[in-house]
Amino acid sequence: MNEAEVIEICREAIIVMLKVVGPVLLAGLVVGVVVSLFQAVTQIQESTLSFIPKMVVIFMITIWLLPFMMSTLGGFTRSLTDRIVAIGASG
C-alpha cells in the first residue's frame, strides 16, 4: 500500500463521515436558529427551550436516516475489506 492509497482511503472516510453526520448536524443547526429567533422575539430565556427541541429533532432525524447511514457505512466497510483482501493477495 502506497501513500496515494492511504490518502484516498482518508478522503473517502471524510466523505462518508460528512454524508452520515451532515444531515443530523444541519437539522440541529436549523432548529437552533429557529429557537433562538423565537427566544429573541418573545424574550423568553429558558435554557430547556433551546435544548429539548434540538434533542427531539436530532433523535427523529437519526431514526429516519438510520437505513441510509447504515448502508453508507456498510459500503465503506466493504470497500475497505476488499482493499485489505487485495493487499493480502498481492503480498
PLY file of the C-alpha trace (Angstrom):
ply
format ascii 1.0
element vertex 91
property float x
property float y
property float z
element edge 90
property int vertex1
property int vertex2
end_header
0.00 0.00 0.00
1.48 3.30 -1.04
0.85 6.84 0.15
-1.68 7.61 -2.58
-3.91 4.72 -1.49
-3.76 5.86 2.14
-4.71 9.40 1.15
-7.58 8.04 -0.97
-8.89 5.97 1.97
-8.72 9.03 4.25
-10.55 11.13 1.68
-13.29 8.51 1.34
-13.57 8.28 5.15
-14.08 12.04 5.42
-16.74 11.99 2.69
-18.56 9.11 4.41
-18.40 10.96 7.72
-19.92 14.08 6.14
-22.67 12.03 4.48
-23.59 10.32 7.74
-23.32 13.22 10.18
-24.10 16.18 7.92
-27.90 15.90 7.79
-28.16 15.47 11.57
-25.94 18.46 12.27
-27.78 20.57 9.71
-31.13 19.72 11.32
-29.75 20.67 14.73
-28.44 23.95 13.33
-31.78 24.85 11.74
-33.73 24.05 14.91
-31.23 26.02 16.99
-31.60 29.11 14.79
-35.41 28.88 14.83
-35.50 28.51 18.62
-33.03 31.38 19.04
-35.17 33.62 16.87
-38.24 32.62 18.88
-36.42 33.40 22.12
-35.24 36.76 20.82
-38.73 37.76 19.65
-40.55 36.66 22.80
-37.71 37.46 25.23
-38.10 34.03 26.83
-34.66 32.93 28.03
-35.40 29.41 29.18
-32.43 27.06 28.70
-34.58 23.96 28.21
-36.40 25.72 25.38
-33.23 25.57 23.30
-32.13 22.10 24.38
-35.26 19.94 24.23
-36.39 20.76 20.64
-32.89 20.15 19.28
-32.64 16.84 21.12
-36.03 15.67 19.82
-35.36 16.71 16.21
-31.89 15.17 16.16
-33.30 11.92 17.57
-36.10 11.84 14.97
-33.75 12.65 12.07
-31.31 9.97 13.23
-34.06 7.33 13.38
-35.41 8.41 9.98
-31.97 8.37 8.29
-30.65 5.26 10.04
-31.08 2.97 6.98
-29.13 5.45 4.82
-26.43 5.79 7.47
-26.06 2.02 7.83
-25.89 1.42 4.07
-23.30 4.18 3.66
-21.13 2.82 6.48
-21.63 -0.75 5.22
-20.50 0.18 1.71
-17.41 1.94 3.05
-16.59 -1.05 5.26
-16.98 -3.45 2.34
-14.64 -1.33 0.19
-12.06 -1.29 2.99
-12.24 -5.05 3.48
-11.91 -5.57 -0.28
-8.76 -3.43 -0.24
-7.37 -5.39 2.71
-8.02 -8.68 0.89
-6.39 -7.30 -2.27
-3.31 -6.27 -0.29
-3.12 -9.70 1.31
-3.50 -11.46 -2.05
-0.82 -9.36 -3.74
1.65 -9.60 -0.84
0 1
1 2
2 3
3 4
4 5
5 6
6 7
7 8
8 9
9 10
10 11
11 12
12 13
13 14
14 15
15 16
16 17
17 18
18 19
19 20
20 21
21 22
22 23
23 24
24 25
25 26
26 27
27 28
28 29
29 30
30 31
31 32
32 33
33 34
34 35
35 36
36 37
37 38
38 39
39 40
40 41
41 42
42 43
43 44
44 45
45 46
46 47
47 48
48 49
49 50
50 51
51 52
52 53
53 54
54 55
55 56
56 57
57 58
58 59
59 60
60 61
61 62
62 63
63 64
64 65
65 66
66 67
67 68
68 69
69 70
70 71
71 72
72 73
73 74
74 75
75 76
76 77
77 78
78 79
79 80
80 81
81 82
82 83
83 84
84 85
85 86
86 87
87 88
88 89
89 90
